């Protein structure tokens, strides 16, 4: 590349807006030597969080007068807010001024806007959202996480193809394994879409390992990618967050029960910290929108500085691995192969 | 009742068969003063696990020559194994010789056989499977867990009605709250079935609190029952098991890291035990098949003695609360009300 890697940040998105995203940008640049970042949003709101209101090296500011609210209807954001920080950040990718954008804003609006501005790749009917979750083998990638609630078999197949390209690009693995999420009962196993997708995947050149169940996401050490529809994927993701929070809650209650248990918490503190780090959702923050002509990363709306920095790092990884370009090349080839098979 | 409560146990079902179920029956009777149990299965296989091959008081044996395999197709089990331990146990309920049956066998075969032998209640299109999961408020009940993979709005509504009757009967609460599982994105929120079910539930006399998300199952303290289709429910259930097991695995790894962390595990042992008890899946073992003319409880296939005893205890609770009768009465009334609304 002639210029350095550039990432546009929707500075107004998320529950905390610039109060988290500006420090995250500064923190990221502190640790990173290559990237340039562009903060997109209201000039004065952003400067308020900069030391002496000054921009350090490799950080620039692109004013955008509007903001998309977290609960705003995607269609309204798309039609009514052409100068939103989210839209302008995506425009920078479209115009080639940024290599990727990161937003903690409203997922529906981000997907709708990114799809409208960047367009989908050839052969891809629907973009999907993918993220990695903690697992016994380190991580398992799951998609779709909510972009598509009603999926046909062909869509599930496309998700698997896109997921495989992302993972092989980001992790440098040549042939990551793909499982199709299903329920474990014979005969009534799965609905029609899942059964058809199973046929498509079985005859593809993907490293398909067959049906997997909800617990396999975390426990199977030979599983890299899980494909499912956006309704099921979203429920599974939220469900996992809920279980982890519940267990943390129970641990707190039990460790605070009496002076003796409080003392034991003190003794166990290093272990508890190590455990927390392993399942820290901030380490897994950053979901990628796949199937678009450009790289868009969605951060959790409630992300703090550490979590948002992680989402920026994911965008950088995808840029270096040229994920969008690879998906474009290979998906076309793979889907053509499958169509002629 | 003229005779004491009687529960038929499919002694051959589950991963461990009579080696777990016979001791569980003995253990249950030890603690319980009212019930009679009938062990159903191959005479000699059952007697092998009885002290001196003798039946103690309140325990009887009903020979059945066949067994349903854990991976057997439900339709084959139904047509081909008329003398299976599962079928004979369900027959005892049909004939009025038992008030409920408990099986750790193949879920699909159990549902198909129970439905064929006992029949569904009037106004109920499809039976559903319900269980309780650990939650911040003690427990949350979730249905359906896998009996129905493609559901229309009316089915989701019926699940909610049945779930509400079960919970109000078993817990003695007058008006338990019901949530409809959905994903959190505005506009593309949910698929058509979910949106329609939302309308049905909103105009019903249930204590409906609206859409809930995957994490709410564990974290919302005002939520008693979550209705969803069997595919999503099954994935959520397995997913929760997976996350809990993963966290336990990480805890073990961290506590075993070095002599110091091992020592801290020793100190924290009482707390860790209390924590394990809170999320012990054995305490939540026992899922109820709802919507049938009779009480059928499904135990986890891998249940140990403690877990299977818990499933028997759930069957007893349902018998005392007359769950099937209550559902029959109220579901009819509620569904008629909704139909005329």
Interface residues (C-beta under 8 A of the other chain):
Chain A: X71 X72 X73 X74 X75 X106 X107 X108 X134 X135 X136 X146 X147 X149 X150 X181 X183 X184 X185 X186 X187 X188 X190 X191 X192 X213 X214 X215 X216 X217 X218 X219 X228 X230 X231 X232 X234 X235 X236 X237 X238 X239 X240 X241 X242 X243 X244 X245 X246 X247 X249 X250 X251 X254 X255 X257 X260 X261 X263 X264 X265 X267 X268 X270 X271 X274 X275 X278 X279
Chain B: X71 X72 X73 X74 X75 X106 X107 X108 X134 X135 X136 X146 X147 X149 X150 X181 X183 X184 X185 X186 X187 X188 X190 X191 X192 X213 X214 X215 X216 X217 X218 X219 X228 X230 X231 X232 X234 X235 X236 X237 X238 X239 X240 X241 X242 X243 X244 X245 X246 X247 X249 X250 X251 X254 X255 X257 X260 X261 X263 X264 X265 X267 X268 X270 X271 X274 X275 X278 X279
